[in-house]
Amino acid sequence: MAISRRVPVELRADQEHAGIRAAVVVGLFLFLILFYLVINALWPALAPEKLADYTFVVSCGGALGLALPALWLLEKQLKQVWPSGRAIFLDDAGVQAREPEMAPVQILWADKPFQISWWFYLRGYPRGGRERRLPKHWVCVATQLQAGEDFIIVYTYAPPKEAAVWTHYERAFRQLNPADIYKHGLTSRLAAPVRPEIPAKLLLGQDGKHWQAEQRRWLYGYELERDDFQTFMDIVAHFS
């Protein structure tokens, strides 16, 4: 599809926001109770006589088996109707990062913004928040668009095979190693994960701009779905 037919486009960010995560937890609890009660009521009447004594086991297993797909459907629907309010808007003029109760950050194509991109594995360091709920073998891919003092950072998480389009076939993506900025030892394992200060030697090194952007990502980044991240990259490449 031609880029001209894809803009303007709004990419919803942070789809798994705190409100949805809380709703999912509550939903799981309610689904388990609901399906347990339904199966527990129906099983003695429908099951063969020899299996009637296993009502409790069947009710528990069946409730879990039904609750998980129901929860998946619930989460999918909530993402459609309950946005975080944070979004990236792209059109022929440029890019806007929008956030509730804050002035949007706008970068115009006419300003010829500078772009840097990077990626890293979600392993070798104490993970917290969203990253903690993802598989360790996944990767984070991110990109920063900057014009003057204004910058917009978007990122996504993906399995290595799906991320290969950026990590292995796009030379512009630099690999970082988060383990380089975290302390190691028993104390660090027991303490709650926190974002550390990035050492000056890394900020002044050859990947300094990427480390500075990664530090900004922690505070200001917009997480996109993988397809939306690709859309962002395609549109930026077209107008750059």
C-alpha positions in Angstrom: 0.0 0.0 0.0 1.4 3.4 -0.9 2.4 5.6 2.0 0.2 8.4 0.7 -2.8 6.2 1.3 -1.7 5.3 4.8 -1.5 8.8 6.2 -2.9 10.4 8.2 -2.8 7.6 10.7 -3.1 7.3 14.5 -1.1 4.6 16.3 -2.4 3.9 19.8 0.4 3.5 22.3 0.6 1.5 25.5 -2.4 -0.7 24.8 -1.7 -2.9 27.8 -2.0 0.0 30.2 -2.5 -0.2 34.0 -6.3 -0.1 33.7 -6.5 -3.0 31.3 -4.0 -5.0 33.5 -6.2 -4.5 36.5 -9.3 -5.5 34.6 -7.6 -8.7 33.4 -6.8 -9.7 36.9 -10.3 -9.1 38.1 -11.7 -10.8 34.9 -9.6 -13.9 35.6 -11.0 -14.2 39.1 -14.6 -13.8 38.0 -14.3 -16.1 35.0 -12.8 -18.9 37.2 -15.6 -18.6 39.7 -18.3 -18.4 37.0 -17.1 -21.4 35.0 -16.4 -23.4 38.1 -20.0 -22.9 39.3 -21.5 -23.7 35.9 -19.4 -26.9 35.4 -19.9 -28.0 39.0 -23.7 -27.7 38.5 -23.9 -29.4 35.1 -21.3 -32.2 35.5 -23.1 -34.5 37.9 -26.2 -34.5 35.6 -24.4 -34.9 32.3 -21.4 -37.0 33.2 -21.3 -40.9 33.1 -22.0 -42.5 36.5 -18.3 -43.6 36.8 -17.1 -40.0 36.4 -19.6 -38.3 38.6 -17.3 -38.5 41.6 -14.7 -36.3 39.8 -16.9 -33.2 39.8 -14.4 -31.1 41.7 -11.4 -32.0 39.6 -13.3 -31.5 36.3 -14.8 -28.2 37.5 -11.4 -26.8 38.4 -9.7 -28.0 35.2 -12.6 -27.0 33.0 -12.9 -23.5 34.7 -9.2 -22.8 34.0 -9.5 -24.1 30.4 -12.4 -21.9 29.7 -11.3 -18.9 31.6 -8.0 -18.4 29.7 -9.5 -18.0 26.2 -12.4 -16.0 27.6 -9.8 -13.7 29.3 -7.9 -13.4 26.0 -11.1 -12.3 24.2 -11.8 -9.8 27.0 -8.4 -8.3 26.8 -8.6 -8.0 23.0 -11.9 -6.2 23.3 -10.8 -3.9 26.0 -7.8 -2.8 23.9 -10.2 -1.7 21.2 -12.6 0.3 23.4 -10.3 1.5 26.2 -7.2 3.3 24.9 -4.5 4.6 27.2 -4.9 8.1 25.7 -1.3 8.1 24.5 -0.9 8.0 20.7 1.4 8.8 17.8 -0.2 10.7 14.9 1.5 10.8 11.5 0.5 12.8 8.4 2.0 14.6 5.5 3.3 17.4 7.7 5.1 15.4 10.4 4.7 13.4 13.6 2.8 14.2 16.8 3.1 12.4 20.1 -0.1 13.0 22.0 -0.7 12.5 25.7 -3.7 13.4 27.9 -3.5 16.8 29.6 -0.2 17.6 28.0 0.7 19.6 24.9 1.6 17.4 22.0 5.2 17.0 20.8 5.4 17.8 17.1 8.2 17.1 14.7 7.8 18.3 11.1 9.3 16.6 8.1 10.4 20.0 6.8 12.8 20.2 9.8 14.6 17.0 8.5 14.6 15.2 11.8 17.5 12.9 12.8 16.7 9.3 13.6 18.6 6.7 15.6 17.4 3.1 16.3 18.6 0.4 18.7 17.6 -3.0 20.2 18.5 -5.3 23.0 17.6 -8.7 24.5 15.3 -8.8 27.6 17.9 -10.8 29.6 21.0 -10.4 31.6 19.5 -7.6 33.8 16.8 -7.3 36.5 13.6 -6.6 34.6 10.6 -4.8 36.0 7.1 -3.7 34.8 6.0 -4.7 31.4 9.4 -6.3 30.5 9.1 -8.7 33.4 5.9 -10.2 31.9 7.6 -11.0 28.6 9.8 -14.0 27.7 13.5 -13.5 28.4 14.5 -14.5 24.8 12.4 -11.6 23.3 13.9 -8.3 22.2 13.0 -4.6 22.5 13.4 -2.5 19.4 13.2 1.2 19.6 13.7 4.4 17.5 14.0 8.1 18.3 13.1 10.9 16.0 14.6 14.2 16.9 14.5 17.8 15.6 16.2 20.4 17.7 15.2 19.9 21.4 12.1 17.9 20.5 12.1 14.2 20.3 9.7 11.3 19.9 10.6 7.7 20.9 8.6 4.6 20.0 9.4 1.0 20.7 8.0 -2.5 20.6 8.7 -6.0 21.9 9.0 -9.0 19.7 10.3 -12.6 19.5 13.8 -12.6 17.8 12.5 -14.1 14.6 9.9 -11.4 14.1 12.4 -8.7 15.2 15.0 -9.9 12.7 13.6 -7.5 10.1 15.1 -4.7 12.3 17.9 -6.4 14.3 19.5 -8.3 11.5 18.5 -6.6 8.2 18.6 -3.0 9.2 22.1 -1.7 9.8 20.7 1.5 11.4 19.7 -0.5 14.5 22.5 -0.7 17.0 22.5 -3.5 19.6 22.8 -2.4 23.3 23.5 -4.6 26.3 21.5 -3.5 29.4 23.7 -5.7 31.6 26.4 -3.1 31.2 24.5 -0.6 33.3 23.1 -2.8 36.1 24.9 -3.9 39.2 25.3 -7.6 39.7 25.3 -9.6 42.9 23.1 -11.0 45.6 21.9 -7.5 46.8 20.9 -6.5 43.3 18.9 -9.7 42.9 16.9 -9.2 46.1 16.2 -5.5 45.6 13.3 -4.3 43.5 14.2 -3.5 39.9 15.0 0.1 39.3 16.4 2.0 36.3 20.1 2.8 37.0 22.2 5.8 36.0 24.0 5.1 32.8 27.8 5.3 33.3 29.5 8.3 31.7 31.9 6.0 29.8 28.9 4.6 27.9 27.3 8.0 27.3 30.6 9.3 25.9 31.3 6.1 23.9 30.5 5.3 20.3 26.9 4.3 21.3 26.4 7.3 23.6 23.5 8.8 21.6 21.8 5.4 21.7 22.2 5.0 25.4 20.9 8.6 26.0 17.9 7.7 23.9 17.3 4.5 25.8 17.4 6.5 29.0 14.8 8.8 27.6 12.7 5.8 26.5 12.2 4.8 30.1 10.4 8.1 30.8 8.9 9.2 27.5 8.7 6.2 25.2 5.5 5.2 23.5 5.1 1.4 23.2 3.4 0.3 20.0 2.2 -3.0 18.7 4.6 -4.7 16.3 2.6 -3.9 13.2 2.2 -0.3 14.3 5.9 0.0 14.9 6.6 -1.2 11.3 4.0 1.3 10.0 5.9 4.1 11.9 9.2 3.0 10.5 7.9 2.8 6.9 6.3 6.3 7.1 9.3 7.9 8.6 11.6 6.3 6.0 9.2 7.6 3.2 9.3 11.2 4.4 12.9 11.4 5.6 
